[in-house]
Amino acid sequence: MRRILTVFLLSLVTSGPALACSELLNAEYRPLAGKEKVSLCKQYDGKVLLIVNTASKCGFTPQYEGLEKLHAKYAGKGFAVLGFPSNDFMQQEPGSEQEIQAFCTLTYGVKFPMFEKVHVTKADATPLYQRLAAASGERYPSWNFYKYLVGRDGKVVGDFSSKVKPDDAELVAAIEKAIAQTPAQ
C-alpha cells in the first residue's frame, strides 16, 4: 500500500506543472524582433486570447487598429490579442521583423504582443497553428487576419474569418462571454 501511495504522490508532483497549462499553449516564440523566446504557457495561461496571423501589406491591415482597441479595452479583464506576422498569403508580409515592428507601432500604435514571423498554413504551420487548426476542426487560416478565440481553459472557443472586423458584434460578444467564464478546476 505504501508503494502505491508513493507512486501516486510522485506522479502528482512530476505531472503537476505539465497539467497547469493547456497543450495548445505549450509553445515558445520570440517577441517580434526579440531574441529570447517566451513561454506562451507562462505568459498567457488562464487568459482569454485572440490569436491572429497578421500582414502589413494586406487589405485587412487596418484591422490592427481595431485589434489594439480590443486589447486595450479588455486587457484588465484577463484578455490579450497575440499577433503572429506571416508571409504565407501572396507575400503580404515581406519585411524583416524590425520593419514589421516599426510599421505596426508607428502606423497603428500596436502595443498588443506581437511575435516572430511564422508559417500558419497546413504542413508548414508552426506547432501553435497546427494545434489551433486541429482544435477548430482543421480550419487553418485562409488569409491574413484570421482569428482564433481561446478561452481561459486553453481551448479554442471560436474562429473568425479575415472579413470579421475586430469590432464585429459577434466577435465582441464571444470575447465577453469567454472573459466571463472561469476555467474548470
Buried (B, 14 or more C-beta within 10 A) or exposed (E): EEEEEEEEEEEEEEEEEEEEBBBBBBBBBBBBBBEEEBBBBEBBBBBBBBBBBBBBBBEBBBBBBBBBBBBBEBBEEBBBBBBBBBBBBEEBBEBEBEEBBBBBEEEBEBEBBBBBBBBBBEEEBBBBBBBBBEBBEEBBBEBBBBBBBBBBBBBBBBBBEBEBBBEBEEBBEBBEBBBEEEBEE
